[in-house]
Amino acid sequence: MADFQYLASHNETDGNQMSLYDKIILRKPEKKDFYDNPVPLFLPPPIFSRLDTPVDYYYRPDVLHR
C-alpha cells in the first residue's frame, strides 16, 4: 500500500517552478477581493492526498456490529 502526495506548483515564465502551497492554504478569513483575483488552475488528482504532512491512520479489520 502506498500514499501519494501532490505538491501544488506553477511554472514561471523563466522556467522555474513556484510552490502554490502558501496561496492555497487559507490561514485567516479572506475578503471578497482575494477570491476575485485570477489564479492558475490547479486540480490535483483526486486519488492523491491533500496533505503534505504524514498523518497516522490506524487500519482496523472490519468491525461486526450487533
PDB file of N, CA, C and O in Angstrom:
ATOM      1  N   MET A   1       0.847  -1.169   0.000  1.00  0.00           N
ATOM      2  CA  MET A   1       0.000   0.000   0.000  1.00  0.00           C
ATOM      3  C   MET A   1       0.900   1.241   0.000  1.00  0.00           C
ATOM      4  O   MET A   1       1.937   1.258   0.663  1.00  0.00           O
ATOM      5  N   ALA A   2       0.513   2.241  -0.719  1.00  0.00           N
ATOM      6  CA  ALA A   2       1.311   3.464  -0.804  1.00  0.00           C
ATOM      7  C   ALA A   2       0.409   4.678  -0.658  1.00  0.00           C
ATOM      8  O   ALA A   2      -0.773   4.642  -1.000  1.00  0.00           O
ATOM      9  N   ASP A   3       0.989   5.743  -0.148  1.00  0.00           N
ATOM     10  CA  ASP A   3       0.270   7.009  -0.033  1.00  0.00           C
ATOM     11  C   ASP A   3       1.016   8.020  -0.892  1.00  0.00           C
ATOM     12  O   ASP A   3       2.192   8.295  -0.651  1.00  0.00           O
ATOM     13  N   PHE A   4       0.344   8.572  -1.887  1.00  0.00           N
ATOM     14  CA  PHE A   4       0.971   9.529  -2.777  1.00  0.00           C
ATOM     15  C   PHE A   4       0.554  10.941  -2.393  1.00  0.00           C
ATOM     16  O   PHE A   4      -0.561  11.169  -1.924  1.00  0.00           O
ATOM     17  N   GLN A   5       1.455  11.869  -2.598  1.00  0.00           N
ATOM     18  CA  GLN A   5       1.163  13.270  -2.319  1.00  0.00           C
ATOM     19  C   GLN A   5       1.478  14.080  -3.569  1.00  0.00           C
ATOM     20  O   GLN A   5       2.304  13.679  -4.389  1.00  0.00           O
ATOM     21  N   TYR A   6       0.825  15.201  -3.704  1.00  0.00           N
ATOM     22  CA  TYR A   6       0.967  16.027  -4.893  1.00  0.00           C
ATOM     23  C   TYR A   6       1.228  17.452  -4.449  1.00  0.00           C
ATOM     24  O   TYR A   6       0.394  18.049  -3.768  1.00  0.00           O
ATOM     25  N   LEU A   7       2.376  18.010  -4.822  1.00  0.00           N
ATOM     26  CA  LEU A   7       2.718  19.377  -4.445  1.00  0.00           C
ATOM     27  C   LEU A   7       2.194  20.332  -5.512  1.00  0.00           C
ATOM     28  O   LEU A   7       2.483  20.181  -6.699  1.00  0.00           O
ATOM     29  N   ALA A   8       1.437  21.295  -5.076  1.00  0.00           N
ATOM     30  CA  ALA A   8       0.902  22.297  -5.998  1.00  0.00           C
ATOM     31  C   ALA A   8       2.025  23.228  -6.432  1.00  0.00           C
ATOM     32  O   ALA A   8       2.650  23.887  -5.602  1.00  0.00           O
ATOM     33  N   SER A   9       2.277  23.277  -7.725  1.00  0.00           N
ATOM     34  CA  SER A   9       3.328  24.161  -8.235  1.00  0.00           C
ATOM     35  C   SER A   9       2.871  24.777  -9.551  1.00  0.00           C
ATOM     36  O   SER A   9       1.953  24.286 -10.208  1.00  0.00           O
ATOM     37  N   HIS A  10       3.536  25.860  -9.909  1.00  0.00           N
ATOM     38  CA  HIS A  10       3.215  26.592 -11.133  1.00  0.00           C
ATOM     39  C   HIS A  10       4.519  26.911 -11.843  1.00  0.00           C
ATOM     40  O   HIS A  10       5.483  27.337 -11.207  1.00  0.00           O
ATOM     41  N   ASN A  11       4.559  26.710 -13.156  1.00  0.00           N
ATOM     42  CA  ASN A  11       5.755  27.030 -13.935  1.00  0.00           C
ATOM     43  C   ASN A  11       5.778  28.518 -14.252  1.00  0.00           C
ATOM     44  O   ASN A  11       4.833  29.061 -14.824  1.00  0.00           O
ATOM     45  N   GLU A  12       6.873  29.167 -13.870  1.00  0.00           N
ATOM     46  CA  GLU A  12       7.061  30.589 -14.161  1.00  0.00           C
ATOM     47  C   GLU A  12       7.504  30.753 -15.619  1.00  0.00           C
ATOM     48  O   GLU A  12       7.845  29.772 -16.280  1.00  0.00           O
ATOM     49  N   THR A  13       7.499  31.976 -16.109  1.00  0.00           N
ATOM     50  CA  THR A  13       7.912  32.237 -17.493  1.00  0.00           C
ATOM     51  C   THR A  13       9.396  31.961 -17.711  1.00  0.00           C
ATOM     52  O   THR A  13       9.812  31.664 -18.831  1.00  0.00           O
ATOM     53  N   ASP A  14      10.208  32.057 -16.636  1.00  0.00           N
ATOM     54  CA  ASP A  14      11.643  31.796 -16.770  1.00  0.00           C
ATOM     55  C   ASP A  14      11.988  30.321 -16.602  1.00  0.00           C
ATOM     56  O   ASP A  14      13.165  29.962 -16.629  1.00  0.00           O
ATOM     57  N   GLY A  15      10.988  29.458 -16.428  1.00  0.00           N
ATOM     58  CA  GLY A  15      11.226  28.023 -16.318  1.00  0.00           C
ATOM     59  C   GLY A  15      11.280  27.500 -14.894  1.00  0.00           C
ATOM     60  O   GLY A  15      11.248  26.288 -14.682  1.00  0.00           O
ATOM     61  N   ASN A  16      11.360  28.390 -13.917  1.00  0.00           N
ATOM     62  CA  ASN A  16      11.382  27.953 -12.520  1.00  0.00           C
ATOM     63  C   ASN A  16       9.985  27.549 -12.072  1.00  0.00           C
ATOM     64  O   ASN A  16       8.980  28.007 -12.615  1.00  0.00           O
ATOM     65  N   GLN A  17       9.948  26.678 -11.064  1.00  0.00           N
ATOM     66  CA  GLN A  17       8.664  26.281 -10.500  1.00  0.00           C
ATOM     67  C   GLN A  17       8.439  27.007  -9.185  1.00  0.00           C
ATOM     68  O   GLN A  17       9.346  27.120  -8.361  1.00  0.00           O
ATOM     69  N   MET A  18       7.214  27.499  -8.998  1.00  0.00           N
ATOM     70  CA  MET A  18       6.857  28.211  -7.779  1.00  0.00           C
ATOM     71  C   MET A  18       5.823  27.372  -7.026  1.00  0.00           C
ATOM     72  O   MET A  18       4.851  26.899  -7.616  1.00  0.00           O
ATOM     73  N   SER A  19       6.038  27.192  -5.724  1.00  0.00           N
ATOM     74  CA  SER A  19       5.093  26.445  -4.901  1.00  0.00           C
ATOM     75  C   SER A  19       3.844  27.281  -4.659  1.00  0.00           C
ATOM     76  O   SER A  19       3.937  28.467  -4.340  1.00  0.00           O
ATOM     77  N   LEU A  20       2.676  26.663  -4.810  1.00  0.00           N
ATOM     78  CA  LEU A  20       1.407  27.347  -4.568  1.00  0.00           C
ATOM     79  C   LEU A  20       0.850  27.036  -3.185  1.00  0.00           C
ATOM     80  O   LEU A  20      -0.269  27.436  -2.864  1.00  0.00           O
ATOM     81  N   TYR A  21       1.614  26.331  -2.368  1.00  0.00           N
ATOM     82  CA  TYR A  21       1.128  25.883  -1.063  1.00  0.00           C
ATOM     83  C   TYR A  21       0.643  27.049  -0.208  1.00  0.00           C
ATOM     84  O   TYR A  21      -0.448  26.984   0.359  1.00  0.00           O
ATOM     85  N   ASP A  22       1.436  28.115  -0.107  1.00  0.00           N
ATOM     86  CA  ASP A  22       1.056  29.254   0.736  1.00  0.00           C
ATOM     87  C   ASP A  22      -0.147  30.010   0.176  1.00  0.00           C
ATOM     88  O   ASP A  22      -0.842  30.700   0.923  1.00  0.00           O
ATOM     89  N   LYS A  23      -0.400  29.891  -1.118  1.00  0.00           N
ATOM     90  CA  LYS A  23      -1.552  30.571  -1.713  1.00  0.00           C
ATOM     91  C   LYS A  23      -2.828  29.732  -1.609  1.00  0.00           C
ATOM     92  O   LYS A  23      -3.931  30.276  -1.631  1.00  0.00           O
ATOM     93  N   ILE A  24      -2.681  28.416  -1.497  1.00  0.00           N
ATOM     94  CA  ILE A  24      -3.843  27.531  -1.442  1.00  0.00           C
ATOM     95  C   ILE A  24      -4.370  27.379  -0.019  1.00  0.00           C
ATOM     96  O   ILE A  24      -5.581  27.381   0.200  1.00  0.00           O
ATOM     97  N   ILE A  25      -3.462  27.246   0.948  1.00  0.00           N
ATOM     98  CA  ILE A  25      -3.864  27.044   2.342  1.00  0.00           C
ATOM     99  C   ILE A  25      -4.328  28.378   2.915  1.00  0.00           C
ATOM    100  O   ILE A  25      -3.558  29.336   2.979  1.00  0.00           O
ATOM    101  N   LEU A  26      -5.571  28.434   3.325  1.00  0.00           N
ATOM    102  CA  LEU A  26      -6.115  29.660   3.915  1.00  0.00           C
ATOM    103  C   LEU A  26      -5.881  29.625   5.422  1.00  0.00           C
ATOM    104  O   LEU A  26      -6.358  28.722   6.108  1.00  0.00           O
ATOM    105  N   ARG A  27      -5.155  30.599   5.926  1.00  0.00           N
ATOM    106  CA  ARG A  27      -4.819  30.651   7.349  1.00  0.00           C
ATOM    107  C   ARG A  27      -5.661  31.678   8.108  1.00  0.00           C
ATOM    108  O   ARG A  27      -5.632  31.711   9.338  1.00  0.00           O
ATOM    109  N   LYS A  28      -6.395  32.499   7.397  1.00  0.00           N
ATOM    110  CA  LYS A  28      -7.250  33.516   8.018  1.00  0.00           C
ATOM    111  C   LYS A  28      -8.435  33.775   7.095  1.00  0.00           C
ATOM    112  O   LYS A  28      -8.369  33.453   5.909  1.00  0.00           O
ATOM    113  N   PRO A  29      -9.497  34.339   7.607  1.00  0.00           N
ATOM    114  CA  PRO A  29     -10.619  34.679   6.722  1.00  0.00           C
ATOM    115  C   PRO A  29     -10.182  35.724   5.689  1.00  0.00           C
ATOM    116  O   PRO A  29      -9.543  36.719   6.032  1.00  0.00           O
ATOM    117  N   GLU A  30     -10.525  35.490   4.457  1.00  0.00           N
ATOM    118  CA  GLU A  30     -10.139  36.402   3.378  1.00  0.00           C
ATOM    119  C   GLU A  30     -11.332  37.239   2.946  1.00  0.00           C
ATOM    120  O   GLU A  30     -12.486  36.831   3.080  1.00  0.00           O
ATOM    121  N   LYS A  31     -11.024  38.419   2.423  1.00  0.00           N
ATOM    122  CA  LYS A  31     -12.072  39.302   1.902  1.00  0.00           C
ATOM    123  C   LYS A  31     -12.439  38.891   0.481  1.00  0.00           C
ATOM    124  O   LYS A  31     -11.750  38.081  -0.139  1.00  0.00           O
ATOM    125  N   LYS A  32     -13.514  39.450  -0.019  1.00  0.00           N
ATOM    126  CA  LYS A  32     -14.010  39.091  -1.350  1.00  0.00           C
ATOM    127  C   LYS A  32     -12.971  39.348  -2.442  1.00  0.00           C
ATOM    128  O   LYS A  32     -12.895  38.587  -3.408  1.00  0.00           O
ATOM    129  N   ASP A  33     -12.176  40.399  -2.306  1.00  0.00           N
ATOM    130  CA  ASP A  33     -11.164  40.723  -3.323  1.00  0.00           C
ATOM    131  C   ASP A  33     -10.181  39.569  -3.536  1.00  0.00           C
ATOM    132  O   ASP A  33      -9.707  39.353  -4.651  1.00  0.00           O
ATOM    133  N   PHE A  34      -9.883  38.844  -2.485  1.00  0.00           N
ATOM    134  CA  PHE A  34      -8.957  37.720  -2.585  1.00  0.00           C
ATOM    135  C   PHE A  34      -9.484  36.677  -3.578  1.00  0.00           C
ATOM    136  O   PHE A  34      -8.715  36.124  -4.365  1.00  0.00           O
ATOM    137  N   TYR A  35     -10.775  36.413  -3.541  1.00  0.00           N
ATOM    138  CA  TYR A  35     -11.368  35.390  -4.400  1.00  0.00           C
ATOM    139  C   TYR A  35     -11.604  35.878  -5.828  1.00  0.00           C
ATOM    140  O   TYR A  35     -11.823  35.064  -6.725  1.00  0.00           O
ATOM    141  N   ASP A  36     -11.563  37.174  -6.051  1.00  0.00           N
ATOM    142  CA  ASP A  36     -11.748  37.720  -7.395  1.00  0.00           C
ATOM    143  C   ASP A  36     -10.452  37.774  -8.201  1.00  0.00           C
ATOM    144  O   ASP A  36     -10.499  38.006  -9.409  1.00  0.00           O
ATOM    145  N   ASN A  37      -9.291  37.565  -7.563  1.00  0.00           N
ATOM    146  CA  ASN A  37      -8.006  37.602  -8.261  1.00  0.00           C
ATOM    147  C   ASN A  37      -7.879  36.415  -9.205  1.00  0.00           C
ATOM    148  O   ASN A  37      -8.287  35.306  -8.860  1.00  0.00           O
ATOM    149  N   PRO A  38      -7.313  36.634 -10.401  1.00  0.00           N
ATOM    150  CA  PRO A  38      -7.080  35.499 -11.301  1.00  0.00           C
ATOM    151  C   PRO A  38      -5.954  34.622 -10.750  1.00  0.00           C
ATOM    152  O   PRO A  38      -4.926  35.133 -10.308  1.00  0.00           O
ATOM    153  N   VAL A  39      -6.145  33.338 -10.777  1.00  0.00           N
ATOM    154  CA  VAL A  39      -5.136  32.393 -10.287  1.00  0.00           C
ATOM    155  C   VAL A  39      -4.978  31.272 -11.304  1.00  0.00           C
ATOM    156  O   VAL A  39      -5.896  31.002 -12.078  1.00  0.00           O
ATOM    157  N   PRO A  40      -3.809  30.610 -11.309  1.00  0.00           N
ATOM    158  CA  PRO A  40      -3.642  29.470 -12.212  1.00  0.00           C
ATOM    159  C   PRO A  40      -4.543  28.316 -11.768  1.00  0.00           C
ATOM    160  O   PRO A  40      -4.777  28.119 -10.575  1.00  0.00           O
ATOM    161  N   LEU A  41      -5.033  27.575 -12.727  1.00  0.00           N
ATOM    162  CA  LEU A  41      -5.902  26.447 -12.441  1.00  0.00           C
ATOM    163  C   LEU A  41      -5.075  25.310 -11.861  1.00  0.00           C
ATOM    164  O   LEU A  41      -4.112  24.865 -12.486  1.00  0.00           O
ATOM    165  N   PHE A  42      -5.433  24.840 -10.690  1.00  0.00           N
ATOM    166  CA  PHE A  42      -4.730  23.735 -10.050  1.00  0.00           C
ATOM    167  C   PHE A  42      -5.753  22.713  -9.588  1.00  0.00           C
ATOM    168  O   PHE A  42      -6.524  22.971  -8.663  1.00  0.00           O
ATOM    169  N   LEU A  43      -5.760  21.566 -10.224  1.00  0.00           N
ATOM    170  CA  LEU A  43      -6.666  20.487  -9.852  1.00  0.00           C
ATOM    171  C   LEU A  43      -5.839  19.234  -9.580  1.00  0.00           C
ATOM    172  O   LEU A  43      -5.406  18.569 -10.521  1.00  0.00           O
ATOM    173  N   PRO A  44      -5.611  18.901  -8.306  1.00  0.00           N
ATOM    174  CA  PRO A  44      -4.832  17.694  -8.019  1.00  0.00           C
ATOM    175  C   PRO A  44      -5.643  16.447  -8.359  1.00  0.00           C
ATOM    176  O   PRO A  44      -6.871  16.466  -8.279  1.00  0.00           O
ATOM    177  N   PRO A  45      -4.976  15.386  -8.731  1.00  0.00           N
ATOM    178  CA  PRO A  45      -5.703  14.141  -8.962  1.00  0.00           C
ATOM    179  C   PRO A  45      -6.438  13.732  -7.687  1.00  0.00           C
ATOM    180  O   PRO A  45      -5.853  13.797  -6.605  1.00  0.00           O
ATOM    181  N   PRO A  46      -7.688  13.316  -7.779  1.00  0.00           N
ATOM    182  CA  PRO A  46      -8.468  13.036  -6.571  1.00  0.00           C
ATOM    183  C   PRO A  46      -7.942  11.872  -5.754  1.00  0.00           C
ATOM    184  O   PRO A  46      -8.263  11.762  -4.570  1.00  0.00           O
ATOM    185  N   ILE A  47      -7.135  10.989  -6.358  1.00  0.00           N
ATOM    186  CA  ILE A  47      -6.627   9.855  -5.599  1.00  0.00           C
ATOM    187  C   ILE A  47      -5.440  10.257  -4.724  1.00  0.00           C
ATOM    188  O   ILE A  47      -5.075   9.511  -3.816  1.00  0.00           O
ATOM    189  N   PHE A  48      -4.832  11.411  -4.975  1.00  0.00           N
ATOM    190  CA  PHE A  48      -3.681  11.850  -4.197  1.00  0.00           C
ATOM    191  C   PHE A  48      -4.130  12.527  -2.915  1.00  0.00           C
ATOM    192  O   PHE A  48      -5.248  13.035  -2.819  1.00  0.00           O
ATOM    193  N   SER A  49      -3.249  12.526  -1.943  1.00  0.00           N
ATOM    194  CA  SER A  49      -3.528  13.140  -0.649  1.00  0.00           C
ATOM    195  C   SER A  49      -3.532  14.656  -0.774  1.00  0.00           C
ATOM    196  O   SER A  49      -2.793  15.218  -1.583  1.00  0.00           O
ATOM    197  N   ARG A  50      -4.354  15.312   0.018  1.00  0.00           N
ATOM    198  CA  ARG A  50      -4.379  16.777   0.022  1.00  0.00           C
ATOM    199  C   ARG A  50      -3.378  17.349   1.011  1.00  0.00           C
ATOM    200  O   ARG A  50      -3.169  18.562   1.043  1.00  0.00           O
ATOM    201  N   LEU A  51      -2.763  16.507   1.810  1.00  0.00           N
ATOM    202  CA  LEU A  51      -1.842  16.968   2.844  1.00  0.00           C
ATOM    203  C   LEU A  51      -0.413  16.661   2.440  1.00  0.00           C
ATOM    204  O   LEU A  51      -0.153  15.646   1.794  1.00  0.00           O
ATOM    205  N   ASP A  52       0.514  17.528   2.813  1.00  0.00           N
ATOM    206  CA  ASP A  52       1.915  17.231   2.552  1.00  0.00           C
ATOM    207  C   ASP A  52       2.639  16.845   3.833  1.00  0.00           C
ATOM    208  O   ASP A  52       3.868  16.783   3.854  1.00  0.00           O
ATOM    209  N   THR A  53       1.899  16.587   4.889  1.00  0.00           N
ATOM    210  CA  THR A  53       2.482  16.107   6.137  1.00  0.00           C
ATOM    211  C   THR A  53       1.886  14.738   6.447  1.00  0.00           C
ATOM    212  O   THR A  53       0.703  14.507   6.195  1.00  0.00           O
ATOM    213  N   PRO A  54       2.698  13.825   6.994  1.00  0.00           N
ATOM    214  CA  PRO A  54       2.171  12.490   7.279  1.00  0.00           C
ATOM    215  C   PRO A  54       1.141  12.520   8.404  1.00  0.00           C
ATOM    216  O   PRO A  54       1.251  13.307   9.345  1.00  0.00           O
ATOM    217  N   VAL A  55       0.162  11.669   8.292  1.00  0.00           N
ATOM    218  CA  VAL A  55      -0.890  11.555   9.296  1.00  0.00           C
ATOM    219  C   VAL A  55      -0.998  10.086   9.684  1.00  0.00           C
ATOM    220  O   VAL A  55      -1.070   9.213   8.818  1.00  0.00           O
ATOM    221  N   ASP A  56      -1.009   9.814  10.984  1.00  0.00           N
ATOM    222  CA  ASP A  56      -1.167   8.437  11.442  1.00  0.00           C
ATOM    223  C   ASP A  56      -2.600   7.987  11.225  1.00  0.00           C
ATOM    224  O   ASP A  56      -3.550   8.672  11.605  1.00  0.00           O
ATOM    225  N   TYR A  57      -2.734   6.845  10.621  1.00  0.00           N
ATOM    226  CA  TYR A  57      -4.056   6.263  10.433  1.00  0.00           C
ATOM    227  C   TYR A  57      -3.948   4.808  10.843  1.00  0.00           C
ATOM    228  O   TYR A  57      -3.127   4.063  10.307  1.00  0.00           O
ATOM    229  N   TYR A  58      -4.762   4.411  11.778  1.00  0.00           N
ATOM    230  CA  TYR A  58      -4.698   3.053  12.300  1.00  0.00           C
ATOM    231  C   TYR A  58      -5.725   2.191  11.573  1.00  0.00           C
ATOM    232  O   TYR A  58      -6.929   2.296  11.810  1.00  0.00           O
ATOM    233  N   TYR A  59      -5.229   1.344  10.692  1.00  0.00           N
ATOM    234  CA  TYR A  59      -6.110   0.457   9.946  1.00  0.00           C
ATOM    235  C   TYR A  59      -6.646  -0.613  10.885  1.00  0.00           C
ATOM    236  O   TYR A  59      -5.904  -1.165  11.697  1.00  0.00           O
ATOM    237  N   ARG A  60      -7.921  -0.901  10.772  1.00  0.00           N
ATOM    238  CA  ARG A  60      -8.561  -1.904  11.617  1.00  0.00           C
ATOM    239  C   ARG A  60      -9.311  -2.885  10.728  1.00  0.00           C
ATOM    240  O   ARG A  60      -9.775  -2.535   9.643  1.00  0.00           O
ATOM    241  N   PRO A  61      -9.419  -4.107  11.204  1.00  0.00           N
ATOM    242  CA  PRO A  61     -10.237  -5.054  10.436  1.00  0.00           C
ATOM    243  C   PRO A  61     -11.702  -4.632  10.500  1.00  0.00           C
ATOM    244  O   PRO A  61     -12.089  -3.817  11.338  1.00  0.00           O
ATOM    245  N   ASP A  62     -12.493  -5.185   9.623  1.00  0.00           N
ATOM    246  CA  ASP A  62     -13.929  -4.875   9.628  1.00  0.00           C
ATOM    247  C   ASP A  62     -14.532  -5.202  10.990  1.00  0.00           C
ATOM    248  O   ASP A  62     -14.291  -6.272  11.550  1.00  0.00           O
ATOM    249  N   VAL A  63     -15.302  -4.285  11.500  1.00  0.00           N
ATOM    250  CA  VAL A  63     -15.928  -4.464  12.803  1.00  0.00           C
ATOM    251  C   VAL A  63     -17.353  -4.958  12.584  1.00  0.00           C
ATOM    252  O   VAL A  63     -18.105  -4.388  11.793  1.00  0.00           O
ATOM    253  N   LEU A  64     -17.705  -6.002  13.279  1.00  0.00           N
ATOM    254  CA  LEU A  64     -19.068  -6.532  13.188  1.00  0.00           C
ATOM    255  C   LEU A  64     -19.909  -5.915  14.285  1.00  0.00           C
ATOM    256  O   LEU A  64     -19.557  -5.994  15.462  1.00  0.00           O
ATOM    257  N   HIS A  65     -21.006  -5.309  13.912  1.00  0.00           N
ATOM    258  CA  HIS A  65     -21.910  -4.698  14.885  1.00  0.00           C
ATOM    259  C   HIS A  65     -23.073  -5.639  15.146  1.00  0.00           C
ATOM    260  O   HIS A  65     -23.529  -6.347  14.248  1.00  0.00           O
ATOM    261  N   ARG A  66     -23.534  -5.640  16.354  1.00  0.00           N
ATOM    262  CA  ARG A  66     -24.683  -6.496  16.701  1.00  0.00           C
ATOM    263  C   ARG A  66     -25.952  -5.716  16.704  1.00  0.00           C
ATOM    264  O   ARG A  66     -27.018  -6.271  16.973  1.00  0.00           O
TER     265      ARG A  66
END
